[in-house]
Amino acid sequence: MSAIPKISSMLNIRQEDLEKESIKTYLHIRLVHCKSEIFNIAKKYGISSIEEFEERYKKGEIEEEGTWEDFFKLDHLEAEKESIKKALEVVRRVPIKDYLMSLKLSSQTSLM
C-alpha cells in the first residue's frame, strides 16, 4: 500500500499535489547534487564546461593521464543536469497523473 493517501490525509492536501511536490523536490535535490559535483570538478581543473575541458585537452593544458575519469564523469553529470531540468519542466507543465502514467508506461516498456 502506498503511503501517499495516508500522508496526504495527514497533511490535508490532495494526493495529486503531494505527488507533484514530492517529485519536484526529489528532482531539485538531484539537480543541486549534480550541480555541486559539476562545480567541484570544474574548480579542480579551472574550467566551466565539458567543452572547455576537451579544448584544454586538445591544447595540452590538461594531461589525459589521471584526468579522463573526471572528464567522463563531468560529461555524464552535464547530461544528467539537462535531463533533470527537462523533467522539472514536464512536472511544471503536465498534470501529475499524466506524468505518473508516462513514468509507469516507460518503466514497463524498459522491462520488456
N, CA, C and O atoms as a GROMACS GRO file, in nm:
protein
  448
    1MET      N    1   0.084  -0.119   0.000
    1MET     CA    2   0.000   0.000   0.000
    1MET      C    3   0.088   0.125   0.000
    1MET      O    4   0.190   0.132   0.068
    2SER      N    5   0.046   0.222  -0.078
    2SER     CA    6   0.119   0.346  -0.089
    2SER      C    7   0.098   0.435   0.033
    2SER      O    8  -0.011   0.439   0.090
    3ALA      N    9   0.202   0.504   0.072
    3ALA     CA   10   0.194   0.597   0.185
    3ALA      C   11   0.128   0.729   0.144
    3ALA      O   12   0.090   0.807   0.230
    4ILE      N   13   0.116   0.753   0.015
    4ILE     CA   14   0.064   0.881  -0.034
    4ILE      C   15  -0.076   0.912   0.021
    4ILE      O   16  -0.097   1.022   0.072
    5PRO      N   17  -0.173   0.820   0.012
    5PRO     CA   18  -0.306   0.853   0.064
    5PRO      C   19  -0.304   0.889   0.213
    5PRO      O   20  -0.369   0.984   0.255
    6LYS      N   21  -0.229   0.814   0.290
    6LYS     CA   22  -0.224   0.839   0.434
    6LYS      C   23  -0.158   0.974   0.464
    6LYS      O   24  -0.210   1.052   0.545
    7ILE      N   25  -0.046   1.001   0.399
    7ILE     CA   26   0.026   1.126   0.425
    7ILE      C   27  -0.054   1.246   0.375
    7ILE      O   28  -0.060   1.349   0.443
    8SER      N   29  -0.116   1.234   0.257
    8SER     CA   30  -0.195   1.346   0.206
    8SER      C   31  -0.311   1.376   0.299
    8SER      O   32  -0.348   1.492   0.317
    9SER      N   33  -0.368   1.273   0.356
    9SER     CA   34  -0.476   1.293   0.453
    9SER      C   35  -0.424   1.362   0.580
    9SER      O   36  -0.488   1.454   0.632
   10MET      N   37  -0.309   1.317   0.627
   10MET     CA   38  -0.250   1.377   0.748
   10MET      C   39  -0.216   1.524   0.726
   10MET      O   40  -0.231   1.606   0.817
   11LEU      N   41  -0.170   1.558   0.605
   11LEU     CA   42  -0.131   1.695   0.575
   11LEU      C   43  -0.245   1.779   0.518
   11LEU      O   44  -0.231   1.899   0.495
   12ASN      N   45  -0.356   1.712   0.496
   12ASN     CA   46  -0.476   1.778   0.444
   12ASN      C   47  -0.449   1.843   0.307
   12ASN      O   48  -0.488   1.958   0.283
   13ILE      N   49  -0.382   1.768   0.218
   13ILE     CA   50  -0.362   1.814   0.081
   13ILE      C   51  -0.401   1.702  -0.014
   13ILE      O   52  -0.407   1.585   0.024
   14ARG      N   53  -0.429   1.740  -0.136
   14ARG     CA   54  -0.469   1.640  -0.236
   14ARG      C   55  -0.352   1.547  -0.268
   14ARG      O   56  -0.236   1.589  -0.268
   15GLN      N   57  -0.383   1.421  -0.294
   15GLN     CA   58  -0.279   1.323  -0.328
   15GLN      C   59  -0.199   1.368  -0.449
   15GLN      O   60  -0.077   1.355  -0.452
   16GLU      N   61  -0.268   1.421  -0.549
   16GLU     CA   62  -0.202   1.467  -0.670
   16GLU      C   63  -0.100   1.578  -0.639
   16GLU      O   64   0.010   1.579  -0.694
   17ASP      N   65  -0.138   1.671  -0.551
   17ASP     CA   66  -0.047   1.779  -0.514
   17ASP      C   67   0.075   1.725  -0.438
   17ASP      O   68   0.187   1.770  -0.460
   18LEU      N   69   0.052   1.630  -0.349
   18LEU     CA   70   0.162   1.570  -0.275
   18LEU      C   71   0.258   1.497  -0.369
   18LEU      O   72   0.380   1.509  -0.356
   19GLU      N   73   0.204   1.423  -0.463
   19GLU     CA   74   0.288   1.352  -0.560
   19GLU      C   75   0.370   1.450  -0.643
   19GLU      O   76   0.490   1.431  -0.661
   20LYS      N   77   0.305   1.554  -0.694
   20LYS     CA   78   0.374   1.652  -0.778
   20LYS      C   79   0.483   1.724  -0.700
   20LYS      O   80   0.595   1.737  -0.749
   21GLU      N   81   0.453   1.769  -0.580
   21GLU     CA   82   0.552   1.839  -0.498
   21GLU      C   83   0.666   1.746  -0.456
   21GLU      O   84   0.781   1.789  -0.447
   22SER      N   85   0.634   1.621  -0.432
   22SER     CA   86   0.737   1.523  -0.396
   22SER      C   87   0.834   1.501  -0.512
   22SER      O   88   0.955   1.496  -0.492
   23ILE      N   89   0.780   1.488  -0.631
   23ILE     CA   90   0.865   1.468  -0.749
   23ILE      C   91   0.949   1.592  -0.774
   23ILE      O   92   1.069   1.581  -0.801
   24LYS      N   93   0.889   1.710  -0.764
   24LYS     CA   94   0.965   1.834  -0.784
   24LYS      C   95   1.078   1.845  -0.681
   24LYS      O   96   1.190   1.881  -0.715
   25THR      N   97   1.049   1.814  -0.556
   25THR     CA   98   1.151   1.821  -0.451
   25THR      C   99   1.263   1.722  -0.479
   25THR      O  100   1.381   1.756  -0.467
   26TYR      N  101   1.227   1.601  -0.515
   26TYR     CA  102   1.327   1.499  -0.547
   26TYR      C  103   1.417   1.546  -0.661
   26TYR      O  104   1.539   1.535  -0.653
   27LEU      N  105   1.356   1.599  -0.767
   27LEU     CA  106   1.433   1.645  -0.882
   27LEU      C  107   1.522   1.764  -0.845
   27LEU      O  108   1.636   1.772  -0.891
   28HIS      N  109   1.472   1.855  -0.762
   28HIS     CA  110   1.553   1.968  -0.719
   28HIS      C  111   1.674   1.921  -0.637
   28HIS      O  112   1.785   1.972  -0.654
   29ILE      N  113   1.653   1.825  -0.551
   29ILE     CA  114   1.765   1.771  -0.471
   29ILE      C  115   1.869   1.707  -0.563
   29ILE      O  116   1.989   1.729  -0.546
   30ARG      N  117   1.823   1.629  -0.660
   30ARG     CA  118   1.917   1.568  -0.755
   30ARG      C  119   1.991   1.673  -0.836
   30ARG      O  120   2.110   1.659  -0.864
   31LEU      N  121   1.920   1.780  -0.874
   31LEU     CA  122   1.982   1.887  -0.951
   31LEU      C  123   2.090   1.958  -0.870
   31LEU      O  124   2.198   1.986  -0.921
   32VAL      N  125   2.061   1.988  -0.745
   32VAL     CA  126   2.160   2.053  -0.658
   32VAL      C  127   2.282   1.964  -0.641
   32VAL      O  128   2.395   2.012  -0.648
   33HIS      N  129   2.261   1.836  -0.619
   33HIS     CA  130   2.372   1.742  -0.604
   33HIS      C  131   2.456   1.737  -0.732
   33HIS      O  132   2.579   1.740  -0.728
   34CYS      N  133   2.389   1.730  -0.845
   34CYS     CA  134   2.457   1.725  -0.974
   34CYS      C  135   2.538   1.852  -0.997
   34CYS      O  136   2.654   1.845  -1.038
   35LYS      N  137   2.478   1.968  -0.972
   35LYS     CA  138   2.548   2.095  -0.990
   35LYS      C  139   2.669   2.104  -0.896
   35LYS      O  140   2.773   2.159  -0.933
   36SER      N  141   2.654   2.051  -0.777
   36SER     CA  142   2.764   2.054  -0.680
   36SER      C  143   2.882   1.971  -0.730
   36SER      O  144   2.997   2.014  -0.720
   37GLU      N  145   2.855   1.854  -0.784
   37GLU     CA  146   2.961   1.770  -0.837
   37GLU      C  147   3.027   1.834  -0.959
   37GLU      O  148   3.149   1.828  -0.975
   38ILE      N  149   2.945   1.896  -1.044
   38ILE     CA  150   2.999   1.967  -1.160
   38ILE      C  151   3.091   2.080  -1.114
   38ILE      O  152   3.201   2.098  -1.167
   39PHE      N  153   3.046   2.156  -1.016
   39PHE     CA  154   3.125   2.267  -0.963
   39PHE      C  155   3.260   2.217  -0.910
   39PHE      O  156   3.364   2.277  -0.937
   40ASN      N  157   3.258   2.107  -0.835
   40ASN     CA  158   3.383   2.054  -0.779
   40ASN      C  159   3.483   2.013  -0.886
   40ASN      O  160   3.602   2.040  -0.874
   41ILE      N  161   3.434   1.947  -0.991
   41ILE     CA  162   3.524   1.907  -1.100
   41ILE      C  163   3.573   2.030  -1.175
   41ILE      O  164   3.692   2.041  -1.206
   42ALA      N  165   3.484   2.123  -1.204
   42ALA     CA  166   3.522   2.245  -1.276
   42ALA      C  167   3.626   2.324  -1.198
   42ALA      O  168   3.722   2.376  -1.256
   43LYS      N  169   3.606   2.334  -1.069
   43LYS     CA  170   3.701   2.407  -0.984
   43LYS      C  171   3.837   2.338  -0.984
   43LYS      O  172   3.941   2.404  -0.990
   44LYS      N  173   3.836   2.207  -0.978
   44LYS     CA  174   3.960   2.129  -0.974
   44LYS      C  175   4.048   2.156  -1.096
   44LYS      O  176   4.171   2.160  -1.085
   45TYR      N  177   3.984   2.176  -1.213
   45TYR     CA  178   4.060   2.194  -1.337
   45TYR      C  179   4.055   2.337  -1.391
   45TYR      O  180   4.114   2.367  -1.495
   46GLY      N  181   3.984   2.425  -1.321
   46GLY     CA  182   3.974   2.564  -1.366
   46GLY      C  183   3.899   2.578  -1.498
   46GLY      O  184   3.938   2.656  -1.585
   47ILE      N  185   3.791   2.502  -1.510
   47ILE     CA  186   3.711   2.504  -1.633
   47ILE      C  187   3.567   2.539  -1.600
   47ILE      O  188   3.528   2.546  -1.483
   48SER      N  189   3.488   2.563  -1.705
   48SER     CA  190   3.347   2.594  -1.682
   48SER      C  191   3.252   2.498  -1.751
   48SER      O  192   3.131   2.504  -1.727
   49SER      N  193   3.304   2.409  -1.836
   49SER     CA  194   3.218   2.315  -1.909
   49SER      C  195   3.298   2.197  -1.961
   49SER      O  196   3.422   2.197  -1.958
   50ILE      N  197   3.226   2.097  -2.009
   50ILE     CA  198   3.291   1.980  -2.068
   50ILE      C  199   3.361   2.022  -2.197
   50ILE      O  200   3.466   1.966  -2.232
   51GLU      N  201   3.305   2.119  -2.269
   51GLU     CA  202   3.367   2.167  -2.392
   51GLU      C  203   3.503   2.231  -2.363
   51GLU      O  204   3.600   2.209  -2.436
   52GLU      N  205   3.508   2.310  -2.256
   52GLU     CA  206   3.635   2.372  -2.219
   52GLU      C  207   3.736   2.266  -2.174
   52GLU      O  208   3.855   2.278  -2.204
   53PHE      N  209   3.690   2.165  -2.102
   53PHE     CA  210   3.776   2.054  -2.059
   53PHE      C  211   3.838   1.990  -2.184
   53PHE      O  212   3.959   1.968  -2.190
   54GLU      N  213   3.754   1.959  -2.282
   54GLU     CA  214   3.801   1.895  -2.404
   54GLU      C  215   3.898   1.986  -2.480
   54GLU      O  216   4.000   1.939  -2.531
   55GLU      N  217   3.866   2.113  -2.487
   55GLU     CA  218   3.954   2.208  -2.556
   55GLU      C  219   4.091   2.214  -2.489
   55GLU      O  220   4.194   2.220  -2.557
   56ARG      N  221   4.093   2.214  -2.358
   56ARG     CA  222   4.220   2.220  -2.285
   56ARG      C  223   4.299   2.090  -2.301
   56ARG      O  224   4.422   2.091  -2.298
   57TYR      N  225   4.227   1.976  -2.317
   57TYR     CA  226   4.296   1.851  -2.352
   57TYR      C  227   4.367   1.867  -2.485
   57TYR      O  228   4.485   1.835  -2.499
   58LYS      N  229   4.293   1.917  -2.584
   58LYS     CA  230   4.348   1.931  -2.719
   58LYS      C  231   4.469   2.023  -2.721
   58LYS      O  232   4.564   1.999  -2.796
   59LYS      N  233   4.467   2.128  -2.639
   59LYS     CA  234   4.579   2.223  -2.634
   59LYS      C  235   4.694   2.170  -2.549
   59LYS      O  236   4.802   2.230  -2.546
   60GLY      N  237   4.672   2.059  -2.481
   60GLY     CA  238   4.776   2.002  -2.395
   60GLY      C  239   4.787   2.072  -2.260
   60GLY      O  240   4.885   2.052  -2.188
   61GLU      N  241   4.688   2.152  -2.226
   61GLU     CA  242   4.690   2.224  -2.098
   61GLU      C  243   4.650   2.134  -1.982
   61GLU      O  244   4.683   2.161  -1.866
   62ILE      N  245   4.578   2.028  -2.013
   62ILE     CA  246   4.540   1.928  -1.912
   62ILE      C  247   4.586   1.793  -1.963
   62ILE      O  248   4.556   1.756  -2.077
   63GLU      N  249   4.659   1.721  -1.882
   63GLU     CA  250   4.706   1.587  -1.918
   63GLU      C  251   4.588   1.489  -1.914
   63GLU      O  252   4.505   1.495  -1.823
   64GLU      N  253   4.582   1.400  -2.012
   64GLU     CA  254   4.476   1.299  -2.012
   64GLU      C  255   4.497   1.196  -1.901
   64GLU      O  256   4.401   1.150  -1.839
   65GLU      N  257   4.621   1.162  -1.878
   65GLU     CA  258   4.650   1.062  -1.777
   65GLU      C  259   4.605   1.110  -1.639
   65GLU      O  260   4.645   1.216  -1.592
   66GLY      N  261   4.521   1.030  -1.577
   66GLY     CA  262   4.474   1.060  -1.443
   66GLY      C  263   4.358   1.158  -1.438
   66GLY      O  264   4.308   1.189  -1.330
   67THR      N  265   4.314   1.208  -1.554
   67THR     CA  266   4.203   1.304  -1.554
   67THR      C  267   4.083   1.257  -1.635
   67THR      O  268   3.976   1.316  -1.626
   68TRP      N  269   4.101   1.152  -1.714
   68TRP     CA  270   3.992   1.109  -1.801
   68TRP      C  271   3.868   1.064  -1.724
   68TRP      O  272   3.757   1.078  -1.775
   69GLU      N  273   3.886   1.012  -1.602
   69GLU     CA  274   3.769   0.972  -1.523
   69GLU      C  275   3.683   1.094  -1.492
   69GLU      O  276   3.561   1.088  -1.502
   70ASP      N  277   3.749   1.204  -1.454
   70ASP     CA  278   3.676   1.327  -1.426
   70ASP      C  279   3.612   1.382  -1.553
   70ASP      O  280   3.501   1.437  -1.548
   71PHE      N  281   3.680   1.368  -1.666
   71PHE     CA  282   3.625   1.415  -1.793
   71PHE      C  283   3.493   1.344  -1.822
   71PHE      O  284   3.392   1.408  -1.853
   72PHE      N  285   3.494   1.211  -1.813
   72PHE     CA  286   3.372   1.135  -1.843
   72PHE      C  287   3.265   1.156  -1.736
   72PHE      O  288   3.145   1.158  -1.767
   73LYS      N  289   3.306   1.172  -1.613
   73LYS     CA  290   3.210   1.200  -1.506
   73LYS      C  291   3.143   1.335  -1.530
   73LYS      O  292   3.022   1.347  -1.516
   74LEU      N  293   3.222   1.436  -1.567
   74LEU     CA  294   3.166   1.568  -1.595
   74LEU      C  295   3.070   1.561  -1.713
   74LEU      O  296   2.963   1.622  -1.710
   75ASP      N  297   3.108   1.488  -1.816
   75ASP     CA  298   3.020   1.472  -1.932
   75ASP      C  299   2.887   1.411  -1.890
   75ASP      O  300   2.780   1.458  -1.928
   76HIS      N  301   2.894   1.305  -1.810
   76HIS     CA  302   2.773   1.240  -1.760
   76HIS      C  303   2.689   1.335  -1.674
   76HIS      O  304   2.567   1.340  -1.688
   77LEU      N  305   2.754   1.408  -1.585
   77LEU     CA  306   2.684   1.499  -1.495
   77LEU      C  307   2.614   1.611  -1.572
   77LEU      O  308   2.502   1.649  -1.538
   78GLU      N  309   2.680   1.664  -1.673
   78GLU     CA  310   2.616   1.770  -1.751
   78GLU      C  311   2.494   1.717  -1.826
   78GLU      O  312   2.394   1.788  -1.837
   79ALA      N  313   2.502   1.595  -1.878
   79ALA     CA  314   2.387   1.533  -1.945
   79ALA      C  315   2.275   1.508  -1.844
   79ALA      O  316   2.157   1.531  -1.873
   80GLU      N  317   2.313   1.460  -1.727
   80GLU     CA  318   2.213   1.435  -1.622
   80GLU      C  319   2.145   1.565  -1.579
   80GLU      O  320   2.024   1.568  -1.558
   81LYS      N  321   2.223   1.672  -1.567
   81LYS     CA  322   2.167   1.802  -1.529
   81LYS      C  323   2.061   1.847  -1.629
   81LYS      O  324   1.955   1.895  -1.590
   82GLU      N  325   2.090   1.830  -1.757
   82GLU     CA  326   1.993   1.868  -1.860
   82GLU      C  327   1.869   1.780  -1.854
   82GLU      O  328   1.757   1.830  -1.872
   83SER      N  329   1.885   1.651  -1.829
   83SER     CA  330   1.770   1.560  -1.816
   83SER      C  331   1.682   1.599  -1.698
   83SER      O  332   1.560   1.597  -1.708
   84ILE      N  333   1.744   1.634  -1.588
   84ILE     CA  334   1.669   1.675  -1.469
   84ILE      C  335   1.592   1.804  -1.498
   84ILE      O  336   1.476   1.816  -1.459
   85LYS      N  337   1.656   1.899  -1.564
   85LYS     CA  338   1.588   2.024  -1.598
   85LYS      C  339   1.466   1.998  -1.687
   85LYS      O  340   1.360   2.058  -1.667
   86LYS      N  341   1.481   1.908  -1.784
   86LYS     CA  342   1.369   1.872  -1.871
   86LYS      C  343   1.257   1.806  -1.791
   86LYS      O  344   1.139   1.835  -1.812
   87ALA      N  345   1.295   1.719  -1.699
   87ALA     CA  346   1.195   1.652  -1.615
   87ALA      C  347   1.120   1.754  -1.528
   87ALA      O  348   0.999   1.743  -1.510
   88LEU      N  349   1.192   1.852  -1.475
   88LEU     CA  350   1.126   1.957  -1.396
   88LEU      C  351   1.028   2.036  -1.481
   88LEU      O  352   0.921   2.072  -1.433
   89GLU      N  353   1.063   2.063  -1.605
   89GLU     CA  354   0.971   2.134  -1.695
   89GLU      C  355   0.846   2.051  -1.719
   89GLU      O  356   0.735   2.105  -1.723
   90VAL      N  357   0.864   1.921  -1.736
   90VAL     CA  358   0.749   1.832  -1.757
   90VAL      C  359   0.658   1.836  -1.635
   90VAL      O  360   0.536   1.846  -1.648
   91VAL      N  361   0.716   1.829  -1.517
   91VAL     CA  362   0.636   1.831  -1.394
   91VAL      C  363   0.560   1.963  -1.382
   91VAL      O  364   0.446   1.964  -1.336
   92ARG      N  365   0.621   2.072  -1.422
   92ARG     CA  366   0.556   2.202  -1.413
   92ARG      C  367   0.440   2.216  -1.512
   92ARG      O  368   0.340   2.281  -1.481
   93ARG      N  369   0.452   2.154  -1.631
   93ARG     CA  370   0.353   2.172  -1.737
   93ARG      C  371   0.243   2.067  -1.738
   93ARG      O  372   0.126   2.099  -1.761
   94VAL      N  373   0.279   1.943  -1.714
   94VAL     CA  374   0.187   1.831  -1.733
   94VAL      C  375   0.115   1.800  -1.602
   94VAL      O  376   0.177   1.798  -1.496
   95PRO      N  377  -0.016   1.777  -1.610
   95PRO     CA  378  -0.086   1.732  -1.490
   95PRO      C  379  -0.016   1.606  -1.436
   95PRO      O  380   0.021   1.517  -1.513
   96ILE      N  381   0.000   1.600  -1.306
   96ILE     CA  382   0.082   1.495  -1.244
   96ILE      C  383   0.035   1.354  -1.277
   96ILE      O  384   0.117   1.265  -1.294
   97LYS      N  385  -0.096   1.333  -1.285
   97LYS     CA  386  -0.142   1.196  -1.314
   97LYS      C  387  -0.097   1.152  -1.453
   97LYS      O  388  -0.068   1.034  -1.473
   98ASP      N  389  -0.091   1.246  -1.551
   98ASP     CA  390  -0.041   1.212  -1.684
   98ASP      C  391   0.109   1.181  -1.678
   98ASP      O  392   0.156   1.088  -1.743
   99TYR      N  393   0.182   1.260  -1.599
   99TYR     CA  394   0.326   1.238  -1.584
   99TYR      C  395   0.354   1.103  -1.518
   99TYR      O  396   0.440   1.028  -1.564
  100LEU      N  397   0.281   1.073  -1.412
  100LEU     CA  398   0.300   0.945  -1.343
  100LEU      C  399   0.266   0.828  -1.434
  100LEU      O  400   0.332   0.725  -1.431
  101MET      N  401   0.162   0.844  -1.516
  101MET     CA  402   0.124   0.738  -1.609
  101MET      C  403   0.235   0.719  -1.712
  101MET      O  404   0.266   0.605  -1.748
  102SER      N  405   0.297   0.827  -1.760
  102SER     CA  406   0.404   0.813  -1.858
  102SER      C  407   0.525   0.743  -1.795
  102SER      O  408   0.592   0.664  -1.862
  103LEU      N  409   0.553   0.772  -1.667
  103LEU     CA  410   0.662   0.703  -1.598
  103LEU      C  411   0.634   0.554  -1.585
  103LEU      O  412   0.722   0.471  -1.606
  104LYS      N  413   0.511   0.522  -1.551
  104LYS     CA  414   0.472   0.382  -1.534
  104LYS      C  415   0.484   0.308  -1.668
  104LYS      O  416   0.536   0.197  -1.672
  105LEU      N  417   0.437   0.372  -1.776
  105LEU     CA  418   0.446   0.309  -1.907
  105LEU      C  419   0.589   0.292  -1.953
  105LEU      O  420   0.625   0.189  -2.009
  106SER      N  421   0.673   0.394  -1.930
  106SER     CA  422   0.813   0.383  -1.974
  106SER      C  423   0.888   0.278  -1.895
  106SER      O  424   0.975   0.210  -1.950
  107SER      N  425   0.856   0.263  -1.766
  107SER     CA  426   0.925   0.159  -1.688
  107SER      C  427   0.880   0.021  -1.730
  107SER      O  428   0.957  -0.074  -1.724
  108GLN      N  429   0.754   0.008  -1.772
  108GLN     CA  430   0.704  -0.121  -1.818
  108GLN      C  431   0.768  -0.160  -1.950
  108GLN      O  432   0.802  -0.276  -1.971
  109THR      N  433   0.784  -0.062  -2.041
  109THR     CA  434   0.843  -0.094  -2.170
  109THR      C  435   0.992  -0.122  -2.159
  109THR      O  436   1.047  -0.197  -2.239
  110SER      N  437   1.059  -0.060  -2.060
  110SER     CA  438   1.202  -0.085  -2.045
  110SER      C  439   1.228  -0.223  -1.987
  110SER      O  440   1.339  -0.275  -1.997
  111LEU      N  441   1.128  -0.283  -1.926
  111LEU     CA  442   1.144  -0.417  -1.870
  111LEU      C  443   1.125  -0.524  -1.977
  111LEU      O  444   1.160  -0.640  -1.955
  112MET      N  445   1.070  -0.484  -2.091
  112MET     CA  446   1.043  -0.582  -2.198
  112MET      C  447   1.163  -0.610  -2.281
  112MET      O  448   1.156  -0.690  -2.374
   0.00000   0.00000   0.00000
